[in-house]
Amino acid sequence: MLVLSFNTLGWITAGVVSAQDDAMAEFGDPEPAGPAAMVEPAAEAAAPAGDAGGGGAAAASDQSLLGWVIESLGWAYLLVFMALSVTLVSLFVMNMLAARRDTLCPQDLIDEFGQRLAENDNQGAYDLAKSDESVLGQVLAAGLAKISRGYSKAIEAMQEVGEEESMKLEHRLSYMALIGNLSPMIGLFGTVQGMIASFQVIATGGATPKPSDLAGGISTALFTTLVGLAVAIPAIAAYNILRNRVSRLLLEVGVESENLMSKFEDMTPKAGSR
């Protein structure tokens, strides 16, 4: 009887354990994945990410910064800014050559002109000034041409020629100032156009427009402003520097010409001279 009871208890225990295993298999949590099972999904997840990152880097490296700038500006703005830049460089070189001391007030002319006046060679002094292409030479020639009418008339003629030459130099310099004022206005025009293009994408693209579609208008707005300022800043700086230099040299021309012509200060006008 005792042996039968033990056998009966063993069957019951085995049945209960088997029933529990069946219940866990049907309703319980699945068995935890082993190391191999965890590594494989991780590798599969890492592979697409790596592929996506490599593709993005390759796509980013395909377009250089210069290509991005050209594409953002467009050929219209690019040609306009290139034309302004070339014109600015040309004007800067021309004004630099015109604003030299040898062009406006050469020291050799001052020395030789004064020497001829000291020798009472007025005709030789006039020929020397007339043949000289500098501003000082033209001023002195105009003064000697009117000296027969008196010192005051000679000074008036010198001032007229000086003002005319000053106007020519200022007129050429003013084009640099024009580029300095016009370039940021063109950049501002491109800024407004680019922002309008971006807002048009927002208005027509629904609630979630693509960032790449917005980036085109925004990059146009920023690059036109940047290039406009890059042209305007050196233009304004060069204009002010050259204008101050020209003003200083023209003042020196006036002072030197009056000093050289001061020999005729007490000269009286000749009778019948006009």
C-alpha positions in Angstrom: 0.0 0.0 0.0 2.8 2.4 0.9 4.5 1.7 -2.5 1.3 2.3 -4.3 0.8 5.6 -2.5 4.2 6.8 -3.5 3.7 5.8 -7.1 0.3 7.5 -7.2 1.9 10.7 -5.7 4.6 10.7 -8.3 2.1 10.4 -11.1 0.1 13.3 -9.7 3.2 15.5 -9.3 4.4 14.7 -12.9 0.9 15.6 -14.2 0.9 18.9 -12.3 4.4 19.8 -13.6 3.4 18.9 -17.2 0.3 21.0 -16.9 2.3 24.0 -15.7 4.7 23.6 -18.6 1.9 23.5 -21.0 0.3 26.6 -19.5 3.5 28.6 -19.6 4.1 27.6 -23.2 0.7 28.8 -24.1 0.3 32.0 -22.0 3.6 32.8 -20.5 6.6 34.9 -21.7 8.8 33.5 -24.4 12.2 32.3 -23.6 14.9 35.0 -23.5 16.9 35.2 -26.6 20.4 34.0 -26.5 23.5 36.0 -27.4 23.4 34.9 -31.0 19.8 36.0 -31.3 20.5 39.4 -29.9 23.6 40.1 -32.0 21.8 39.3 -35.3 19.0 41.9 -35.0 21.6 44.5 -33.8 23.8 43.8 -36.8 20.8 44.1 -39.1 19.8 47.4 -37.5 23.3 48.8 -37.7 23.8 47.9 -41.4 21.0 50.1 -42.7 22.1 53.0 -40.5 25.7 52.7 -41.8 24.4 52.5 -45.4 22.3 55.6 -44.9 25.1 57.6 -43.3 27.5 56.7 -46.1 25.0 57.7 -48.7 24.4 61.0 -47.1 28.1 61.8 -46.8 28.6 60.8 -50.4 25.7 63.0 -51.5 27.1 65.9 -49.4 30.5 65.6 -50.9 29.2 65.5 -54.5 28.4 69.2 -54.4 31.2 71.6 -53.5 30.8 74.9 -51.8 31.4 76.8 -55.0 28.7 74.8 -56.8 26.3 75.4 -53.9 26.9 79.2 -54.1 26.4 79.2 -57.9 23.3 77.2 -57.6 21.9 79.4 -54.8 22.7 82.7 -56.6 21.5 81.6 -60.0 23.1 82.8 -63.2 21.3 86.2 -63.2 22.7 87.3 -59.8 26.0 85.7 -60.5 26.5 87.7 -63.7 25.4 90.9 -62.1 27.8 90.6 -59.1 30.6 89.5 -61.4 30.1 92.6 -63.6 30.0 94.8 -60.5 33.2 93.2 -59.2 35.1 93.5 -62.5 34.0 97.2 -62.8 35.0 97.9 -59.3 38.5 96.5 -59.7 39.0 98.4 -63.0 37.8 101.7 -61.4 40.1 101.1 -58.4 43.2 100.7 -60.6 42.3 103.7 -62.7 41.8 105.9 -59.7 44.9 104.7 -58.0 46.9 105.7 -61.1 45.1 109.1 -61.2 45.7 109.7 -57.5 49.4 109.5 -57.6 51.6 112.5 -56.7 53.4 112.3 -60.1 50.0 112.6 -61.8 48.6 115.5 -59.8 51.5 117.4 -58.3 55.0 116.3 -59.5 57.9 117.7 -57.6 60.1 117.9 -60.7 57.7 120.3 -62.3 57.6 122.5 -59.2 61.4 122.7 -59.1 62.0 123.4 -62.8 59.0 125.8 -63.1 60.3 127.8 -60.2 63.8 127.8 -61.6 62.6 129.2 -65.0 60.6 131.9 -63.2 63.6 132.9 -61.2 65.5 133.3 -64.5 62.7 135.5 -65.9 62.0 132.9 -68.6 58.3 133.2 -68.5 57.8 131.8 -72.0 59.9 128.7 -71.1 57.9 128.3 -67.9 54.7 128.5 -69.8 55.9 125.9 -72.4 57.0 123.6 -69.6 53.6 123.8 -67.8 51.6 123.5 -71.0 53.5 120.3 -72.1 53.0 118.7 -68.7 49.9 116.5 -68.4 49.6 116.8 -64.6 46.9 118.8 -62.9 49.5 121.2 -61.6 50.9 121.8 -65.1 47.4 122.6 -66.5 46.8 125.0 -63.6 50.1 126.8 -64.0 49.6 127.0 -67.8 46.1 128.6 -67.3 47.5 131.1 -64.8 50.4 132.2 -67.1 48.1 132.5 -70.0 46.1 135.1 -68.1 48.9 136.9 -66.2 48.9 139.8 -68.7 45.4 140.7 -67.4 46.7 140.9 -63.8 47.4 138.6 -60.9 43.8 138.3 -59.8 42.6 137.2 -63.3 45.4 134.6 -63.3 44.3 133.2 -60.0 40.7 133.0 -61.2 41.8 131.1 -64.3 43.9 128.7 -62.1 41.0 128.1 -59.8 38.7 127.4 -62.7 41.0 124.8 -64.2 41.6 123.3 -60.7 37.9 122.9 -60.1 37.4 121.3 -63.5 40.2 118.8 -62.9 38.8 118.1 -59.4 35.3 117.5 -60.9 36.8 115.0 -63.3 38.5 113.0 -60.6 35.4 113.1 -58.3 33.2 112.0 -61.2 35.4 108.9 -61.7 35.5 108.2 -58.0 31.7 108.5 -57.7 31.2 105.3 -59.8 32.9 103.4 -57.0 30.5 104.9 -54.5 27.7 104.0 -56.8 28.8 100.3 -56.8 29.1 100.5 -53.0 25.5 101.7 -52.7 24.0 99.5 -55.5 25.5 96.2 -54.5 23.7 95.7 -51.1 20.5 96.8 -52.7 20.8 94.0 -55.3 21.6 91.7 -52.4 18.5 92.9 -50.5 16.4 92.3 -53.6 17.7 88.7 -53.8 16.9 88.3 -50.0 13.3 89.3 -50.5 13.0 87.0 -53.6 14.4 84.0 -51.8 12.1 84.5 -48.8 9.1 84.8 -51.0 10.2 81.5 -52.7 10.4 79.8 -49.3 7.0 81.0 -48.1 5.5 79.9 -51.4 6.8 76.4 -50.7 5.2 76.6 -47.2 1.9 77.8 -48.7 1.7 75.2 -51.4 3.4 72.3 -49.6 0.8 71.6 -46.9 1.5 71.4 -43.2 4.9 69.7 -43.4 6.9 71.0 -46.4 10.3 69.3 -47.1 13.2 71.1 -45.6 15.2 70.6 -48.8 12.5 72.6 -50.7 12.8 75.5 -48.2 16.5 75.4 -48.2 16.7 76.6 -51.9 14.9 80.0 -51.2 16.7 80.5 -47.9 20.1 79.9 -49.4 19.4 82.3 -52.2 18.4 85.0 -49.7 21.5 84.5 -47.6 24.0 84.2 -50.4 22.8 87.3 -52.3 23.1 89.3 -49.1 26.5 87.9 -48.4 27.9 88.6 -51.9 26.3 92.0 -52.1 28.0 93.1 -48.8 31.3 91.5 -50.0 31.3 93.8 -53.0 30.0 96.9 -51.2 32.3 97.0 -48.2 35.6 97.2 -50.2 34.0 99.6 -52.7 33.0 102.1 -50.0 36.3 101.7 -48.2 38.3 102.3 -51.4 36.2 105.2 -52.4 36.7 107.1 -49.1 40.4 106.4 -49.0 41.0 107.6 -52.6 38.7 110.6 -52.2 40.7 111.8 -49.2 44.0 111.2 -51.0 42.7 113.2 -54.1 41.5 116.0 -51.9 44.8 116.3 -50.1 46.8 116.3 -53.4 44.5 118.8 -55.0 44.9 121.1 -52.0 48.6 120.7 -52.4 48.3 121.7 -56.1 46.5 124.9 -55.1 49.0 125.8 -52.5 52.0 125.1 -54.8 50.5 126.9 -57.8 49.8 130.1 -55.7 53.3 130.0 -54.3 54.9 129.7 -57.7 52.7 132.5 -59.1 53.2 134.8 -56.2 56.1 136.4 -58.1 53.5 138.2 -60.2 51.4 139.4 -57.3 52.4 143.0 -57.7 52.2 142.9 -61.5 49.8 145.5 -63.0 47.6 144.6 -65.9 48.9 145.6 -69.3 46.9 148.3 -71.2 44.5 146.8 -73.8 44.8 143.2 -72.4 41.6 141.2 -72.2 
